[in-house]
Amino acid sequence: MSRPESEAFDHKALVAQLPRSPGVYRMLDGGGALLYVGKAVNLRSRVSSYFRSRGLTARLLSLVARVRDIQVTRTRNESEALLLEQSLIKSEKPYYNVMLRDDKSYPYIHITEAEFPQVRYFRGSRNPRGKLYGPYPSSAGVRRTLDLLQRELQLRSCTDNYFRQRTRPCLKHQIGRCSAPCTGRISQQDYAADIRAADALLHGRSEAVIEQLQTEMDRHSKALDFEQAAKCRDRMASIRRLQHEQAVYVGSGDADALAAAQHGTEVQLHRLSVRDGSIIRSRTHRLRAGLGQGLGEVIGAFIAAYYLENPQEIPLTLICQEAPGDVEVLSEALSAKRNAQVRITSRVRARRAEWLRLARDSAEGALQSLLASRADLQDRFAELARLLGLPSNPEIVECFDISHTGGSETYAAAVSLGQQGAAKQRYRRYRIREAGAGDDYAALAEAVERHLRRCIRGDALADVLLIDGGKGQVNAVRPVLERLGVEVPLLGIAKGRDRLAGRELLIINGREKALPPHSGALLLLQQVRDEAHRFAITGHRAARARAQTRSVLQEIEGIGPVRQRSLLRYFGGQQELERASEHDIAKVPGIGAQAARAVYEALHPAGSG
């Protein structure tokens, strides 16, 4: 049991009992909360170093002052201690450790485990069967790469369910984007060769595959098997085209360049991934450092946290702006994960020095951009506080917006903006259930009440509530706050008479107020209003798209639920059905020529283009 904060901590007695062996130590405060996790070759020596009277940084002094207990776990060696340390940091998130803050789910390319693997876009838990490639800095990067793979290697992207139900090639085969393994248009052996080519390309090792294909082509040519030789030739050409389109900077090597820029505890670390001499990936990671930690410590913590969690990303060489303190231990742990010797260095020349410069420039630019946008945003929050007469700057401003189609299928969105930017973990969408069609006032009241009740049960309340609308909308929502006992400022933001941006009217305490177009408070409220509008619209469009085709089919005379399911199952979804010709629709079992004509005309009304 941990000691109270006020109780003295006898570190000498504890240290005397610690082993002189490798392991992990956990420092706890008086309430038992984990403050810090560390690893050591000699636990007694390492822990005792925290309690020396001199030479401690501000960060360590702050840490030691709060420590009331230390727990240790022995390990067989320091490499094992490193793995355990990173596991604890990831799961427990101790306050004084360097913590990765970009835990949002980044997109990957996923090649599934199957007889004919699917190549698809993936975002989520990193535990799917098959292989993951990434993460990519944006969804656009993933989709661009997938487009290249489908265009050149014709790998399937359809779901397993769709794949199993096919009896004839789909439209993608007709336009040269799929080799149609679902209908036997390609052998398993040839498809596997294309998957190997994709794997090599995504790992940046395409030259080895090209050499192998060259050997196979020569062998087939000598055996006068010109059909197989031509297949090898075509695959080589496809890989070279992919290689050319993905190459950014040609040099030599298999390395990641890591550089960071720091301001207080805020760190932007940039990772430049080079494979086969080409920069194939570039990404900035946002980190939080402890007080007094230098870039070497931060980079070392990142290497352990990121690469041990993502072993498929480990390169043969890590080029660091500043050398981490535990180079040998990190290298040993990474080498064990990679099954190859991994080198960590900060001394580079020529081409590798250029990679490091690119990474450093990117990190510094990202930090400058972050600090500038944050300062601007904080100034806007301060101006809003002055406008509303608040004793301190609000932490969270939350905005509600409504989206519907002609009064039906109404959705509400709630988005939050904090001083660090969008607080997306607080974003919510609500499908309006009780309000009548077209009654925006009642819809807003319903959404706000459901959202506030949710906040009262667990989520924190926002400091300011904003309604996208004028006096009517605000007045519809105010009774909800009074009924729930929520006392926060309630504002409205309405378009002015000319409906021009920058001339909006604010509803404050029931009165309209116009602010100058460049007012920081107005810009802040416009920003969160626009984000709420975007979030509401995208959610509504997605729901409408899902229902659109099914609703069209429901309106066709003679097309009941059984035929609707047959059509969607045969074509694998609404998009393929919409692309099908009348002749293709007539081939669906149970759908004759007359019904096919009715379906086609309903999906392609006259004048629709």
ABEGO torsion letter per residue (X at the ends): XBBBAABBBBAAAAAAABBBBBEBBBBBBAAGBBABBBBBABAAAAAAAAABABGBBAAAAAAAAABABBBBBBBABAAAAAAAAAAAAAAAGBAABBBBABABBBBBBBBBBBABBBBBBBBEBAABBEBBBOBBABAAAAAAAAAAAAAAAGBBABBAAAAAABABBBAAAAAGABAGAAAGABBAAAAAAAAAAAAAAAAGAAAAAAAAAAAAAAAAAAAGBAAAAAAAAAAAAAAAAAAAAABABBBBEBBBBBBBBBBEABBBBBBBBBBGGBBABBBBBBBBBBBGBBAAAAAAAAAAAAAAABAAABBABBBBABBBABAAAAAAAAAAAAGBBBBBBABBBEAAAAAAAAAAAAAAAAAAAAAAAAAAAAAAAAAAAAAAGBABBBABBBBBBBBBBGGBGBBBBBBBBBAAEBBAAABBBBBBAABBBGBAAAAAAAAAAAAAAAAAAABBBBABBBBBEBAAAAAAAAAAAAAAGBBBBBBBBBBBAAGBBGABBBBBGGBBBBBBAABAAAAAAAAAAAAAAAAAAAAAAAAAAAAAAAAAAAABBGBBAAAAAAAAAAAGEAAAAAABBAAAAAABBGBBAAAAAAAAAAABBBGAX
